[in-house]
Amino acid sequence: MELTGAQWRKSTRSSGNGGDCVEVADNLPDVVGVRDSKDPLGPALVFRPAAWQAFVGMAKAHDAI
């Protein structure tokens, strides 16, 4: 899938440990991209927005436990 035009941002949960971060691009229609900031030209995972929202919701719920 082509992610041209993706505006990548670092996760708010990424720490300041030398660049080991997850980046998310949620500005594209119908997809959310996720990649490793250490390898910006490498592979990216692609999710449907509803699936990404479900994942984030579950991660937040788990973090609250």
CYANA upper distance limits for C-alpha pairs under 8 A (distance plus 0.5 A):
  1 MET  CA     46 VAL  CA      8.49
  3 LEU  CA     28 LEU  CA      8.42
  3 LEU  CA     33 GLY  CA      8.06
  5 GLY  CA     28 LEU  CA      7.99
  6 ALA  CA     25 ALA  CA      6.07
  6 ALA  CA     26 ASP  CA      8.06
  6 ALA  CA     27 ASN  CA      6.93
  6 ALA  CA     28 LEU  CA      6.85
  6 ALA  CA     33 GLY  CA      8.35
  7 GLN  CA     25 ALA  CA      5.82
  7 GLN  CA     26 ASP  CA      7.95
  7 GLN  CA     27 ASN  CA      6.93
  8 TRP  CA     23 GLU  CA      6.28
  8 TRP  CA     24 VAL  CA      5.88
  8 TRP  CA     25 ALA  CA      5.07
  8 TRP  CA     26 ASP  CA      8.38
  9 ARG  CA     23 GLU  CA      5.65
  9 ARG  CA     24 VAL  CA      5.93
  9 ARG  CA     25 ALA  CA      6.93
 10 LYS  CA     14 SER  CA      7.38
 10 LYS  CA     21 CYS  CA      6.98
 10 LYS  CA     22 VAL  CA      6.34
 10 LYS  CA     23 GLU  CA      4.79
 10 LYS  CA     24 VAL  CA      6.85
 10 LYS  CA     37 SER  CA      8.31
 11 SER  CA     21 CYS  CA      7.49
 11 SER  CA     22 VAL  CA      6.16
 11 SER  CA     23 GLU  CA      6.19
 11 SER  CA     24 VAL  CA      7.19
 14 SER  CA     20 ASP  CA      7.93
 14 SER  CA     21 CYS  CA      5.74
 14 SER  CA     22 VAL  CA      7.15
 15 SER  CA     20 ASP  CA      8.09
 15 SER  CA     21 CYS  CA      7.68
 16 GLY  CA     20 ASP  CA      8.35
 19 GLY  CA     37 SER  CA      7.23
 19 GLY  CA     38 LYS  CA      6.91
 20 ASP  CA     36 ASP  CA      7.99
 20 ASP  CA     37 SER  CA      7.18
 20 ASP  CA     38 LYS  CA      6.94
 21 CYS  CA     36 ASP  CA      6.63
 21 CYS  CA     37 SER  CA      5.88
 21 CYS  CA     38 LYS  CA      7.81
 22 VAL  CA     34 VAL  CA      7.40
 22 VAL  CA     35 ARG  CA      6.38
 22 VAL  CA     36 ASP  CA      5.53
 22 VAL  CA     37 SER  CA      6.37
 23 GLU  CA     34 VAL  CA      6.17
 23 GLU  CA     35 ARG  CA      5.82
 23 GLU  CA     36 ASP  CA      6.69
 23 GLU  CA     37 SER  CA      6.45
 24 VAL  CA     32 VAL  CA      7.54
 24 VAL  CA     33 GLY  CA      6.11
 24 VAL  CA     34 VAL  CA      5.11
 24 VAL  CA     35 ARG  CA      7.14
 25 ALA  CA     32 VAL  CA      6.18
 25 ALA  CA     33 GLY  CA      5.45
 25 ALA  CA     34 VAL  CA      6.99
 26 ASP  CA     31 VAL  CA      7.49
 26 ASP  CA     32 VAL  CA      5.23
 26 ASP  CA     33 GLY  CA      7.08
 27 ASN  CA     32 VAL  CA      7.99
 28 LEU  CA     32 VAL  CA      7.29
 30 ASP  CA     48 ARG  CA      6.56
 30 ASP  CA     49 PRO  CA      6.84
 31 VAL  CA     46 VAL  CA      6.84
 31 VAL  CA     47 PHE  CA      6.09
 31 VAL  CA     48 ARG  CA      5.35
 31 VAL  CA     49 PRO  CA      6.26
 32 VAL  CA     46 VAL  CA      6.14
 32 VAL  CA     47 PHE  CA      5.64
 32 VAL  CA     48 ARG  CA      6.68
 32 VAL  CA     49 PRO  CA      6.42
 32 VAL  CA     52 TRP  CA      7.48
 33 GLY  CA     44 ALA  CA      6.77
 33 GLY  CA     45 LEU  CA      6.19
 33 GLY  CA     46 VAL  CA      5.14
 33 GLY  CA     47 PHE  CA      6.99
 34 VAL  CA     44 ALA  CA      5.96
 34 VAL  CA     45 LEU  CA      5.59
 34 VAL  CA     46 VAL  CA      6.90
 35 ARG  CA     39 ASP  CA      8.18
 35 ARG  CA     40 PRO  CA      7.44
 35 ARG  CA     42 GLY  CA      8.31
 35 ARG  CA     43 PRO  CA      7.32
 35 ARG  CA     44 ALA  CA      5.10
 35 ARG  CA     45 LEU  CA      6.88
 36 ASP  CA     40 PRO  CA      6.96
 36 ASP  CA     42 GLY  CA      8.40
 36 ASP  CA     44 ALA  CA      8.08
 39 ASP  CA     43 PRO  CA      8.48
 47 PHE  CA     51 ALA  CA      6.65
 47 PHE  CA     52 TRP  CA      6.33
 48 ARG  CA     52 TRP  CA      6.77
 49 PRO  CA     53 GLN  CA      6.59
 50 ALA  CA     54 ALA  CA      6.65
 51 ALA  CA     55 PHE  CA      6.70
 52 TRP  CA     56 VAL  CA      6.66
 53 GLN  CA     57 GLY  CA      6.47
 54 ALA  CA     58 MET  CA      6.65
 55 PHE  CA     59 ALA  CA      6.63
 56 VAL  CA     60 LYS  CA      6.60
 57 GLY  CA     61 ALA  CA      6.62
 58 MET  CA     62 HIS  CA      6.55
 59 ALA  CA     63 ASP  CA      6.59
 60 LYS  CA     64 ALA  CA      6.81
 61 ALA  CA     65 ILE  CA      7.30
